[in-house]
Amino acid sequence: MHNLSFPNLISRLVFLFTAFSLILSGCVSHTPPADPDFQIRVLKIGKADASLLYTEGSSQAVLIDAGEEEDGKEIAENLEELGITEISHLVVTHYDKDHMGGVPYILEHCSVKQIIQPDYPGHSKHYEPYQEAVSAHGDVLSVSEPLTITAGALTLEIYPENDPQNQFFEADDDNNRSLVTMVSCQGQRFLFTGDIKEERIRLLLQSDVTLSCDWIKMPHHGSWNEALPELLEAASPRFAVICCSDKNPADPETLELLEEMGISCWLTSDGDVTFFCSGEDIYGLQR
């Protein structure tokens, strides 16, 4: 049992209250714009990633990651609810089951124009059904060099791992080999970091990639590492979202860092989060 002194206990309670208030503040302080330029829906699917990016009135969307196997149906239902009939680009950041697992279902039940994936072979047992489904698709792009693509009003700058000689992490380190994607729309920037860890973050910080952004999907489900303060300082976002669950929550140290830096944080463990982006404003609503 941990013995907490009264002052430490009060300090801890104050931090938790402040962090909770920060998370809720976005839910009540703004009304979403009637005609946003761009929306992001980050799904509550446990400790797994799936983000839908779309513009108002468009029948197409970009999907970044597809959760676990059982999440494919929920992603397809969200597309139907939004009136989206085609995924123009399906970006699979890496080959962990909680990022690629839903891909076979989505390819079977949804129209997908192009699949974008990292240029290395997967190693887990979950990779085989993914590869079987993807290999039957006509347009698959494996990214080994930085790539810029346009998807309607969105521009995606995609950065693959930059350690080809495996000097900083092992060849089978799926997390650090995640594709990192910067999405731009109407002057706003949104950084999707996959599951990158300290080694990859430091390589990014040393590269010529411009990391400044308005919004960030935090790396690796909110896991703490020593490079996070430098990443957030370089990126300087106003908003952050963490894909996590009650069973696998974000690290308290990560939440404390976000609170200290004044970054409004949203947790998918509390429900789906939709961000409405219009002009210089970003509004977040949770359900």
Protein Blocks (a to p, Z undefined) as FASTA:
>chain_A
ZZddfklmmmmmmmmmmmmmmmmmmmmmpccdfbdfbdcddddebjadddddddehiabd
cdehjbjfklmmmmmmmmmmnopabdfbacdfblcfklmmmmmmmmmmpccfbdcddddd
dfbfklmmmmmmmmmpmbdcddfbdcdddehjbccdddddfbfnopmbcfklmklmpccd
dddeehiacddehjadfklmmmmmmmmbdfbdfbdcdehhhpacfklmmmmmmnopabdc
ddddfklccdfklmmmmmmnopacddfkloccddddehjbccdddZZ
